[in-house]
Amino acid sequence: MKKRFLSILSLFVLSPTLLFAAPKIATLDVSKASDAHELNLAGIAAYKEAKASLENDPRKAAVIEMAKKVQALQRSLQELNPESEEHKKMLKDGQAAKASYDDILNEWTQYRTEKLRAMTEKVVAETNKRLNEIVVVSRAIADAEGYDWLLETAGNTSSKMPVVLYLRKSTDITEQVITKVNLDYPAEKPAEGAE
């Protein structure tokens, strides 16, 4: 009896796969899923449009125009005799122009900074929304298909090494996740001539 027990025990010790089934593993490239998310595509287009609008703002043109005026006055002042009445009048005009330039430059800088901050906050909020949707959808797919583990393959550690260095057998569910997260969003059509 003891001999039979030992032979059965050795069978289990030598073959652990008889005791445990190998885990079913899926992988997901979160970066690829996020890039292909329709909210990302729409967000990129909206960000580019807002940035272009900001760069074409009339305040920026006014700053550039005033800077040119101040530079022209400075050049003209250098050509005049410092003792002349014309120099004194142009110096006053130059000081007034410089004060106006400083005011509109400060106003433009504050306005631009606020707009860029708001744009960045919107991008961060949209990114978080996309990532949360990807997590929810990928977990649902993994659960429905009976995966034991779902590994994210695009991420890196703090040492810039991939989180997953090697995986012998897994199923990539990235395309399933992309399809599922985009079901609720209409596909963005690129504008004529856009890249």
C-alpha positions as CSV (number, residue, x, y, z in Angstrom):
1,M,0.0,0.0,0.0
2,K,2.8,2.4,0.9
3,K,4.6,1.6,-2.4
4,R,1.4,2.3,-4.4
5,F,0.8,5.6,-2.5
6,L,4.4,6.6,-3.2
7,S,4.1,5.8,-6.9
8,I,0.8,7.8,-7.2
9,L,2.4,10.7,-5.3
10,S,5.5,10.7,-7.5
11,L,3.3,10.8,-10.6
12,F,1.7,14.0,-9.3
13,V,5.1,15.5,-8.2
14,L,6.7,14.7,-11.6
15,S,3.7,15.9,-13.6
16,P,2.3,19.1,-12.1
17,T,0.3,19.8,-15.2
18,L,-1.9,16.9,-14.2
19,L,-2.8,18.8,-11.1
20,F,-3.2,22.2,-12.6
21,A,-4.2,23.4,-16.0
22,A,-2.0,26.0,-17.6
23,P,-3.5,29.5,-17.3
24,K,-5.3,30.9,-20.3
25,I,-3.5,34.1,-21.2
26,A,-4.6,37.1,-23.4
27,T,-2.6,40.1,-24.3
28,L,-3.7,43.7,-25.1
29,D,-1.7,46.5,-26.7
30,V,-3.4,49.4,-24.8
31,S,-1.4,52.0,-26.8
32,K,-2.7,50.6,-30.1
33,A,-6.2,50.4,-28.8
34,S,-6.1,54.0,-27.5
35,D,-4.7,55.3,-30.8
36,A,-7.4,53.5,-32.8
37,H,-10.3,54.7,-30.5
38,E,-12.7,57.0,-32.4
39,L,-12.6,59.4,-29.4
40,N,-8.8,59.7,-29.9
41,L,-9.2,60.4,-33.7
42,A,-11.8,63.0,-33.0
43,G,-9.8,64.5,-30.2
44,I,-6.7,64.9,-32.3
45,A,-8.7,66.7,-35.0
46,A,-10.3,69.0,-32.5
47,Y,-7.0,69.7,-30.8
48,K,-5.3,70.6,-34.1
49,E,-8.2,72.8,-35.0
50,A,-8.2,74.6,-31.7
51,K,-4.4,75.1,-31.9
52,A,-4.6,76.5,-35.4
53,S,-7.4,78.8,-34.3
54,L,-5.2,80.0,-31.4
55,E,-2.3,80.6,-33.7
56,N,-4.5,82.7,-36.0
57,D,-6.0,84.8,-33.2
58,P,-6.0,88.5,-34.0
59,R,-4.3,89.2,-30.6
60,K,-1.2,87.4,-31.9
61,A,-1.2,89.4,-35.1
62,A,-1.5,92.6,-33.0
63,V,1.5,91.7,-30.9
64,I,3.6,91.0,-34.0
65,E,2.5,94.3,-35.6
66,M,3.2,96.3,-32.4
67,A,6.7,94.6,-32.1
68,K,7.5,95.7,-35.7
69,K,6.4,99.3,-34.8
70,V,8.6,99.4,-31.7
71,Q,11.6,98.0,-33.6
72,A,11.1,100.6,-36.4
73,L,11.0,103.4,-33.9
74,Q,14.1,102.1,-32.2
75,R,15.9,102.0,-35.5
76,S,14.7,105.6,-36.4
77,L,15.9,106.8,-33.0
78,Q,19.4,105.6,-33.6
79,E,19.6,107.6,-36.8
80,L,18.6,110.9,-35.1
81,N,20.6,113.4,-33.2
82,P,19.9,112.8,-29.5
83,E,19.6,116.6,-28.9
84,S,17.1,117.2,-31.6
85,E,13.4,117.9,-30.9
86,E,12.4,115.2,-33.4
87,H,14.5,112.7,-31.3
88,K,12.7,113.8,-28.1
89,K,9.3,113.5,-29.7
90,M,10.1,110.1,-31.2
91,L,11.5,108.9,-27.9
92,K,8.2,109.7,-26.2
93,D,6.3,107.9,-29.0
94,G,8.7,105.0,-28.7
95,Q,8.1,104.8,-24.9
96,A,4.3,104.9,-25.4
97,A,4.5,102.2,-28.1
98,K,6.7,100.0,-25.9
99,A,4.2,100.4,-23.0
100,S,1.4,99.4,-25.4
101,Y,3.4,96.5,-26.7
102,D,4.1,95.2,-23.2
103,D,0.4,95.4,-22.4
104,I,-0.8,93.6,-25.4
105,L,2.0,91.0,-25.1
106,N,1.0,90.3,-21.5
107,E,-2.6,90.1,-22.4
108,W,-1.8,87.7,-25.3
109,T,0.5,85.6,-23.2
110,Q,-2.1,85.2,-20.4
111,Y,-4.9,84.4,-22.9
112,R,-2.7,81.9,-24.8
113,T,-1.6,80.2,-21.6
114,E,-5.1,79.8,-20.4
115,K,-6.3,78.4,-23.7
116,L,-3.4,75.9,-23.9
117,R,-4.1,74.9,-20.3
118,A,-7.8,74.3,-21.1
119,M,-6.9,72.3,-24.2
120,T,-4.5,70.2,-22.2
121,E,-7.0,69.5,-19.5
122,K,-9.5,68.4,-22.2
123,V,-7.0,66.1,-23.8
124,V,-6.2,64.5,-20.4
125,A,-9.9,64.0,-19.6
126,E,-10.5,62.4,-23.0
127,T,-7.4,60.2,-22.6
128,N,-8.7,59.0,-19.2
129,K,-12.1,58.4,-20.6
130,R,-10.6,56.3,-23.5
131,L,-8.4,54.3,-21.2
132,N,-11.3,53.6,-18.7
133,E,-13.4,52.3,-21.6
134,I,-10.6,50.1,-22.9
135,V,-10.1,48.6,-19.4
136,V,-13.8,47.9,-19.0
137,V,-14.2,46.4,-22.5
138,S,-11.0,44.3,-22.3
139,R,-11.9,42.9,-18.9
140,A,-15.4,42.0,-20.2
141,I,-13.9,40.2,-23.2
142,A,-11.3,38.4,-21.1
143,D,-14.0,37.3,-18.6
144,A,-16.4,36.2,-21.4
145,E,-13.7,34.2,-23.1
146,G,-12.4,32.6,-19.9
147,Y,-8.9,34.1,-19.8
148,D,-7.1,33.8,-16.5
149,W,-4.7,36.6,-17.2
150,L,-4.8,39.7,-19.4
151,L,-1.4,41.3,-19.9
152,E,-0.8,44.7,-21.3
153,T,2.1,44.4,-23.8
154,A,2.7,48.1,-24.8
155,G,3.8,49.4,-21.4
156,N,7.3,49.9,-20.1
157,T,8.8,49.8,-16.6
158,S,10.5,52.8,-15.1
159,S,13.8,51.4,-16.5
160,K,12.2,51.6,-20.0
161,M,12.1,47.8,-20.3
162,P,8.9,46.2,-21.6
163,V,6.7,44.9,-18.8
164,V,6.2,41.6,-20.6
165,L,9.6,40.3,-21.8
166,Y,8.5,37.0,-23.1
167,L,5.2,35.1,-23.4
168,R,5.2,31.7,-25.0
169,K,1.5,31.3,-25.7
170,S,-1.3,33.9,-25.6
171,T,-4.1,35.3,-27.6
172,D,-4.0,39.0,-28.6
173,I,-7.4,40.6,-28.1
174,T,-6.4,44.1,-29.1
175,E,-8.5,44.1,-32.3
176,Q,-11.5,42.8,-30.5
177,V,-11.2,45.6,-27.9
178,I,-10.8,48.2,-30.7
179,T,-13.9,47.0,-32.5
180,K,-15.9,46.9,-29.3
181,V,-14.9,50.3,-27.9
182,N,-15.7,52.0,-31.2
183,L,-19.2,50.5,-31.5
184,D,-20.8,53.6,-29.8
185,Y,-18.8,56.2,-31.8
186,P,-19.2,57.1,-35.5
187,A,-16.0,56.7,-37.4
188,E,-14.3,60.0,-38.1
189,K,-13.9,60.7,-41.8
190,P,-10.6,62.5,-42.6
191,A,-11.2,66.0,-44.1
192,E,-10.5,66.4,-47.8
193,G,-6.7,66.7,-48.2
194,A,-6.0,65.8,-44.6
195,E,-3.4,63.2,-43.6
